[in-house]
Amino acid sequence: MPTNSRVVTSNFGSRWGRQHKGLDIKVYIGDTIRAAFSGKVRIVRYEAGGYGKYIVIRHPNGLETIYGHLSEQLVTEKSGRACRRNHRSWR
């Protein structure tokens, strides 16, 4: 898990009449979020209407993980910066 919290607030499946394709985990402002798997940072952005501050990591097997609703981004997109599993990259 990318955080010590084990409280899932929203699972995969139908949510508000749409398909929710993610997993929401309860954390608090300032909690450390870590990469679930090793990979390369692909996107570090802000989206006003959705994820807010978010980061996308692409993993060697082609899977991408999105970390959204962040209070702080501690990485950049520079040349697909590599990150290791459990690397502290955002809050």
Secondary structure as a PSIPRED ss2 file (coil, helix, strand):
# PSIPRED VFORMAT (PSIPRED V4.0)

   1 M C   1.000  0.000  0.000
   2 P C   1.000  0.000  0.000
   3 T C   1.000  0.000  0.000
   4 N C   1.000  0.000  0.000
   5 S C   1.000  0.000  0.000
   6 R C   1.000  0.000  0.000
   7 V C   1.000  0.000  0.000
   8 V E   0.000  0.000  1.000
   9 T E   0.000  0.000  1.000
  10 S E   0.000  0.000  1.000
  11 N C   1.000  0.000  0.000
  12 F C   1.000  0.000  0.000
  13 G E   0.000  0.000  1.000
  14 S E   0.000  0.000  1.000
  15 R E   0.000  0.000  1.000
  16 W C   1.000  0.000  0.000
  17 G C   1.000  0.000  0.000
  18 R E   0.000  0.000  1.000
  19 Q E   0.000  0.000  1.000
  20 H E   0.000  0.000  1.000
  21 K C   1.000  0.000  0.000
  22 G C   1.000  0.000  0.000
  23 L C   1.000  0.000  0.000
  24 D E   0.000  0.000  1.000
  25 I E   0.000  0.000  1.000
  26 K C   1.000  0.000  0.000
  27 V C   1.000  0.000  0.000
  28 Y C   1.000  0.000  0.000
  29 I C   1.000  0.000  0.000
  30 G C   1.000  0.000  0.000
  31 D C   1.000  0.000  0.000
  32 T C   1.000  0.000  0.000
  33 I E   0.000  0.000  1.000
  34 R E   0.000  0.000  1.000
  35 A C   1.000  0.000  0.000
  36 A C   1.000  0.000  0.000
  37 F C   1.000  0.000  0.000
  38 S C   1.000  0.000  0.000
  39 G E   0.000  0.000  1.000
  40 K E   0.000  0.000  1.000
  41 V E   0.000  0.000  1.000
  42 R E   0.000  0.000  1.000
  43 I E   0.000  0.000  1.000
  44 V E   0.000  0.000  1.000
  45 R E   0.000  0.000  1.000
  46 Y E   0.000  0.000  1.000
  47 E E   0.000  0.000  1.000
  48 A C   1.000  0.000  0.000
  49 G C   1.000  0.000  0.000
  50 G C   1.000  0.000  0.000
  51 Y C   1.000  0.000  0.000
  52 G E   0.000  0.000  1.000
  53 K E   0.000  0.000  1.000
  54 Y E   0.000  0.000  1.000
  55 I E   0.000  0.000  1.000
  56 V E   0.000  0.000  1.000
  57 I E   0.000  0.000  1.000
  58 R E   0.000  0.000  1.000
  59 H C   1.000  0.000  0.000
  60 P C   1.000  0.000  0.000
  61 N C   1.000  0.000  0.000
  62 G C   1.000  0.000  0.000
  63 L C   1.000  0.000  0.000
  64 E E   0.000  0.000  1.000
  65 T E   0.000  0.000  1.000
  66 I E   0.000  0.000  1.000
  67 Y E   0.000  0.000  1.000
  68 G E   0.000  0.000  1.000
  69 H E   0.000  0.000  1.000
  70 L E   0.000  0.000  1.000
  71 S C   1.000  0.000  0.000
  72 E C   1.000  0.000  0.000
  73 Q E   0.000  0.000  1.000
  74 L C   1.000  0.000  0.000
  75 V C   1.000  0.000  0.000
  76 T C   1.000  0.000  0.000
  77 E C   1.000  0.000  0.000
  78 K H   0.000  1.000  0.000
  79 S H   0.000  1.000  0.000
  80 G H   0.000  1.000  0.000
  81 R C   1.000  0.000  0.000
  82 A E   0.000  0.000  1.000
  83 C E   0.000  0.000  1.000
  84 R C   1.000  0.000  0.000
  85 R C   1.000  0.000  0.000
  86 N C   1.000  0.000  0.000
  87 H C   1.000  0.000  0.000
  88 R E   0.000  0.000  1.000
  89 S E   0.000  0.000  1.000
  90 W E   0.000  0.000  1.000
  91 R C   1.000  0.000  0.000
